[in-house]
Amino acid sequence: MRRLFAGCLPLLLAHCAWNVAPPAPSPVFRVDTARYAALKPADARITVDLAAQKARLTDRQGMIALETDISTGKPGHETPAGRFRVSEKLADKRSTLYGRYRDGKSGLDLGPSTDHPKPPKDAIYEGYSMPYWMRLTWDGVGIHVGHVVPGKAASFGCIRVPAAVQPLIFEKTRLGTPVEVIAPPPAPVVPLATR
């Protein structure tokens, strides 16, 4: 019986491993340390590629000092494409649009603000933290630290950057830094079959 159990044990353990989801990939970034050190905030540019879900910090000549995975706006909350300038920089920012409510008396979590068309009675709103905030539009789109799912648009419109990277971008930019958000190419048009 022992031999039978010992012979089957590897099969049982292997079967358990099949049911375990692989770990989620971590965001990837790279920094050219020499170019980054030489980059002056007056010369910095940011390019956001919506199709590739990448952001690049470059100099005036387009030389890349830093490149990182990002997560932009998911369907229904798309990040707008176009040319912008950083219009506000705050190291410690909380969202005024997205957050959670909690009961003002008990402190009980009442859930995300997106679950409540209007604030619950006696609730306290706490906006989600968006460290190293850089505003692009006055209707709430910016670049900030946030959860990044590599290769996937996952935000409510903002450009989320890994926590290890956004302070580096924040340090090399200033009010007025140009930001270009490049739209993905249009989907190919497939002609309808004729009868």
For each residue, the residues with C-beta under 8 A, 3 or more apart:
1: 4 5
2: 5 6
3: 6 7
4: 1 7 8
5: 1 2 8 9
6: 2 3 9
7: 3 4 10
8: 4 5 11 12
9: 5 6 12 13
10: 7 13 14
11: 8 14 15
12: 8 9 15 16
13: 9 10 16 17
14: 10 11 17 18
15: 11 12 18 19
16: 12 13 19 20
17: 13 14 20
18: 14 15
19: 15 16
20: 16 17
21:
22:
23:
24: 149
25: 150
26: 150
27: 68 69 70 148 150 162 165
28: 68 69 150
29: 66 67 68 69 162 164 165
30: 66 67 68
31: 36 65 66 168
32: 35 36 64 65 66
33: 36 37
34: 37 38
35: 32 38 39 59 63 64 65
36: 31 32 33 39 57 65 66 168 172
37: 33 34
38: 34 35 59
39: 35 36 43 44 57 59 65 172
40: 43 44
41: 44 172 173 174 177
42: 174
43: 39 40 59 60
44: 39 40 41 57 58 59 65 172 173 174 177
45: 57 58 59 60 62 177 178 179 180
46: 55 56 57 58 143 169 173 177 178 179 180
47: 55 56 58 179 180 182
48: 54 55 70 72 79 143 159 179 180 181 182
49: 52 53 54 55 56 182
50: 53 72 79 81 153 181 182 183 184
51: 182 183 184 185
52: 49
53: 49 50 69 70 71 72 150 151 152 153
54: 48 49 67 68 69 70
55: 46 47 48 49 67 68 70 143 159 161 169
56: 46 47 49 64 66 67
57: 36 39 44 45 46 64 65 66 67 168 169 172 173
58: 44 45 46 47 61 62 63 64 65
59: 35 38 39 43 44 45 62 63 65
60: 43 45
61: 58
62: 45 58 59
63: 35 58 59
64: 32 35 56 57 58 67
65: 31 32 35 36 39 44 57 58 59 172
66: 29 30 31 32 36 56 57 165 168 169
67: 29 30 54 55 56 57 64
68: 27 28 29 30 54 55 161 162 165
69: 27 28 29 53 54 148 150 151 162
70: 27 48 53 54 55 148 159 160 161
71: 53 146 147 148 149 152 153 154 155 159 160
72: 48 50 53 78 79 153 155 157 158 159 160
73: 77 78 79 141 153 155 156 157 158
74: 77 78 153 154 155 156
75: 78 153
76:
77: 73 74 155 156 157
78: 72 73 74 75 153 157
79: 48 50 72 73 141 153 155 157 158 159 181
80: 137 141 157 181
81: 50 181 182 183
82: 180 181
83: 178 179 180 181
84: 87 136 137 178 179 180 181
85: 136 175 176 177 178 179
86: 89 134 135 136 143 173 174 175 176 177 179
87: 84 135 136 138 175
88: 133 134 135 142 175
89: 86 133 134 135 170 173 174 175
90: 93 133
91: 131 132 133 170
92: 129 131
93: 90 129 130 131 133 144
94: 99 126 127 128 129 130
95: 98 99 127 128 129 130 140
96: 127 140
97: 113 127 140 156
98: 95 112 113 114 127 128 156
99: 94 95 112 113 125 126 127 128
100: 109 110 111 112 113 125 126 128
101: 109 110 111 112 113 116 119 120 123 124 125 126
102: 107 108 109 110 123 124 126
103: 106 107 108 110 120 122 123 124
104: 122 123 124
105: 122
106: 103
107: 102 103
108: 102 103
109: 100 101 102
110: 100 101 102 103 116 120 123
111: 100 101 115 116
112: 98 99 100 101 115 116
113: 97 98 99 100 101 116 125
114: 98
115: 111 112
116: 101 110 111 112 113 119 120 123
117:
118:
119: 101 116 123 125
120: 101 103 110 116 123
121:
122: 103 104 105
123: 101 102 103 104 110 116 119 120
124: 101 102 103 104
125: 99 100 101 113 119
126: 94 99 100 101 102
127: 94 95 96 97 98 99 130
128: 94 95 98 99 100
129: 92 93 94 95 145
130: 93 94 95 127 133 142 144 145 146 158
131: 91 92 93 144 145 163 166 167
132: 91 144 145 161 166 167 169 170
133: 88 89 90 91 93 130 142 143 144
134: 86 88 89 142 143 144 169 170 173 177 179
135: 86 87 88 89 138 141 142
136: 84 85 86 87 141 142 143 159 179 181
137: 80 84 140 141 142
138: 87 135
139:
140: 95 96 97 137 157 158
141: 73 79 80 135 136 137 157 158 159
142: 88 130 133 134 135 136 137 158 159
143: 46 48 55 86 133 134 136 158 159 161 166 169 179
144: 93 130 131 132 133 134 158 159 160 161 166
145: 129 130 131 132 160 161 162 163 166 167
146: 71 130 155 158 160 161
147: 71 154 160
148: 27 69 70 71 154 160 161 162
149: 24 71 152 154
150: 25 26 27 28 53 69
151: 53 69
152: 53 71 149
153: 50 53 71 72 73 74 75 78 79
154: 71 74 147 148 149 160
155: 71 72 73 74 77 79 146 158 159 160
156: 73 74 77 97 98
157: 72 73 77 78 79 80 140 141
158: 72 73 79 130 140 141 142 143 144 146 155
159: 48 55 70 71 72 79 136 141 142 143 144 155 181
160: 70 71 72 144 145 146 147 148 154 155
161: 55 68 70 132 143 144 145 146 148 165 166 169
162: 27 29 68 69 145 148 165 166
163: 131 145 166 167
164: 29 167
165: 27 29 66 68 161 162 168 169
166: 131 132 143 144 145 161 162 163 169 170
167: 131 132 145 163 164 170 171
168: 31 36 57 66 165 171 172
169: 46 55 57 66 132 134 143 161 165 166 172 173
170: 89 91 132 134 166 167 173
171: 167 168
172: 36 39 41 44 57 65 168 169
173: 41 44 46 57 86 89 134 169 170 177
174: 41 42 44 86 89 177
175: 85 86 87 88 89
176: 85 86
177: 41 44 45 46 85 86 134 173 174
178: 45 46 83 84 85
179: 45 46 47 48 83 84 85 86 134 136 143
180: 45 46 47 48 82 83 84
181: 48 50 79 80 81 82 83 84 136 159
182: 47 48 49 50 51 81
183: 50 51 81
184: 50 51
185: 51
186:
187:
188:
189:
190:
191:
192:
193:
194:
195:
